[in-house]
Structure formats: structure tokens, C-alpha cells
Amino acid sequence: MARTLAGRDPATGGGIVITIADGRIAGVAPSRAAGDLWLSPGLVDLQVNGYAGLDLNAEGLDPVTVVALGERLARAGITTFAPTLITASEAAMIAALRAIAAARRQSPLLREMVPFIHVEGPSISPEDGPRGAHPAAHVRPPSLDEFRRWQGAAEGLVGLVTLSPEWPEAIPYVEALARDGVLVAIGHTAATPAQIHAAAGAGARLSTHLGNGAAALLPRHPNFIWAQLADDRLTASFIADGHHLPGDTLKAMLRAKSLDRAILVSDAAALGGMPAGRYTSPIGGEVEVGADGRLGIAGTAYLAGAGHLLTQNVATLVNGVGLSLADALRLATRKPGVFAGGRGTLAVGARADLIRFRFAPGDSALAVTDCFVAGEEIDR
């Protein structure tokens, strides 16, 4: 049975009416009545480690936790997400991959929300700084045999791998994954510019949270940040939470990369959305949650993932960087959706992944009132 959804179009400011049928957008039409709710594709997040106490990297992950995380994200307006596992022992990663695959198999909602799993590591830089909060004991070279074991455990769902191309084995590994249709991202790296460009030439397509997972001090030039900004084969993801990148830095990076080669990710961790205080976490160990949502490794300057969802990241781009609401939303919907099978669009025939929300400049986040995943309304 068809239904309609009305709101304001962020691109024009005018009214728009969407017709939904069989989980797809059956019609898009202008409307004279705009109302006070914005209407947009649902948010697409390719890097979620957890949120609100739900941790994908915790020991003994079970499908119940994964399903609960998907439900929590959907209520917040995230209609597509890539569950993200960080560096750990192979046994721990295999167990988590099995749990995520089982959750997706058991939950109709997760089948719609999760296009693939993102494995961030373990073949990242072993150096302090670029390694970030990933445990040094489990950093290791890329291995195709291990990757195949991941895929066996994940029922073929590993669709994005973040690594550093500084490893001697990196280029043939990137080439093999790219041939198999797996997205490869560069991140947590101390690679040389030549190694960055070689990875892009081998098939890497993304830069994971560019500007973070980096040494505190770098040569002015050349360095791996400039190289990734300059390489048009790479689309860069950015964490616009007000903590990972200063506003001026993010603004300059977006200008250098262009909005056509940029996406937002939350990098949300399990302690995101939790009350301020000190916690023990698999990501970062002892972590301090600030009143402003910052997640920091206690006693250091390092971050331990992010505490905000894309609803806050979009608002940060509007308030702190000066993007229009339409452009900020594009970096959290259509642009990342390109890497998830073409999601995040308002077009006839597209998936009916939709949100309505309130927002005015100065608001700290989008206030989502309605969310639809593949045409099904999420119970709030």
C-alpha cells in the first residue's frame, strides 16, 4: 500500500512530497505546503564501532547486541551503516564477524541497514600516533589467507578494509581485494606519498578519517595527508564532530578534496552518548567521556573514537564550516551511499530510506522525528 511523506527539500527550501510503495520511492513531487520538517534521504555511515553502551569490539559480542545497535541507530536517523571492527587478535575478529553475520541473517532490519562490514586494521601503522587507540600487540601485516578466513566467518560480508600501505605486502593485497570488489581505504598510516599513490593505483578508493589516526608532528611537505588530499582517485572520509578536526582544518581539507570526493563518517564508539565520566573500553582502555562528548584515552592527547552520530556531524558542517544544509547532508547521504550500492538519494526507484527532522542554524544536531528504512517506519 502506497503512502506519502511531506516535508521541506533542503536543496530548495520548498515543499516536497515523496510517495513510498514496496520499499521504494514511487514518486517525487513539489508541494506548496512546506511545513517545519525537513525531508532527506536517511543518513549513511560507513564507520560505526558502537554507540550508547553497545560495543561491536567487546569480547564475546553476540547478535543481540548488534541488532540493538542497528535499532538504536535507526531511531537516530541512520538508515545504512557499516559495522566496524578494529585491530584485535584473529580469533577475536573472527568471532565478532560471525556474530555480525548472524545478526544480519536473523534481523530483517539489519539486512536492510547493513550492506557490508568494515574491518579497520589490523594492518595499520605500528607506530604510536598513527596507530591511534588500536592495540599494538595485534597490529600485523596484511594476509590474504587471513582475509579469506574473515570472509568465511562473515558469510562474505567484509566489504571495506582500512589499512596502511607502508607494509611490503600491501600493494598485492590491495590489488587482490579490489579485484574481488572489496573497498580498500587508507588509514592509520605513516606511509610515504609514493606508497599512498601506489595504493590508489592498486585500487584503494577511500581515505579513512583523513587527518586523524596520524602522528602529532609531520613534515610540512611532503606527507601522507597532502598526498591523499591531492590524489583524485581517493574519496576522503572526515569526522566532523568538533573534536577530531578543528573547524579551519576541516574547511581547508574539504576545499582541497572538493565536496565530490568527501564523505562524513561518525567513527562512533560504544561510549558515545554515555554520561560524562571515566570508563574501561576495548577501544583505548581507560577512556574519559567529556561533557561535550569527547572520548579521550585517559592521560593522553589521543582520541578513542567519536562520541557523536552523523546527526551532530551534519550540524557541525553547517555551524562550524559554513556549508549549506543541503551540502552537509549530501556528504552524509548520497556521497557515502555511492559506496553502498547507490543509497542515499531522493529519486524514483531508489530505496525509501528517508528521514524527517527539525534543524535551524545554531542547533547542535538534527532532531529526527521520523525514519523509514526500505519503506518501513521505525518505531521511535
Secondary structure as GFF3:
##gff-version 3
##sequence-region A 1 380
A	DSSP	beta_strand	3	8	.	.	.	ID=ss1
A	DSSP	beta_strand	15	21	.	.	.	ID=ss2
A	DSSP	beta_strand	24	31	.	.	.	ID=ss3
A	DSSP	beta_strand	38	41	.	.	.	ID=ss4
A	DSSP	beta_strand	43	48	.	.	.	ID=ss5
A	DSSP	beta_strand	50	51	.	.	.	ID=ss6
A	DSSP	beta_strand	54	55	.	.	.	ID=ss7
A	DSSP	alpha_helix	63	75	.	.	.	ID=ss8
A	DSSP	beta_strand	78	86	.	.	.	ID=ss9
A	DSSP	alpha_helix	90	106	.	.	.	ID=ss10
A	DSSP	alpha_helix	108	113	.	.	.	ID=ss11
A	DSSP	beta_strand	117	120	.	.	.	ID=ss12
A	DSSP	three_ten_helix	136	138	.	.	.	ID=ss13
A	DSSP	alpha_helix	144	154	.	.	.	ID=ss14
A	DSSP	beta_strand	158	163	.	.	.	ID=ss15
A	DSSP	alpha_helix	170	179	.	.	.	ID=ss16
A	DSSP	beta_strand	183	186	.	.	.	ID=ss17
A	DSSP	alpha_helix	193	202	.	.	.	ID=ss18
A	DSSP	beta_strand	206	207	.	.	.	ID=ss19
A	DSSP	alpha_helix	224	230	.	.	.	ID=ss20
A	DSSP	beta_strand	235	238	.	.	.	ID=ss21
A	DSSP	alpha_helix	247	257	.	.	.	ID=ss22
A	DSSP	three_ten_helix	259	261	.	.	.	ID=ss23
A	DSSP	beta_strand	262	264	.	.	.	ID=ss24
A	DSSP	beta_strand	277	281	.	.	.	ID=ss25
A	DSSP	beta_strand	285	289	.	.	.	ID=ss26
A	DSSP	beta_strand	295	297	.	.	.	ID=ss27
A	DSSP	alpha_helix	310	316	.	.	.	ID=ss28
A	DSSP	pi_helix	317	321	.	.	.	ID=ss29
A	DSSP	alpha_helix	325	330	.	.	.	ID=ss30
A	DSSP	alpha_helix	334	337	.	.	.	ID=ss31
A	DSSP	three_ten_helix	338	340	.	.	.	ID=ss32
A	DSSP	beta_strand	354	358	.	.	.	ID=ss33
A	DSSP	beta_strand	367	373	.	.	.	ID=ss34
A	DSSP	beta_strand	376	377	.	.	.	ID=ss35
###
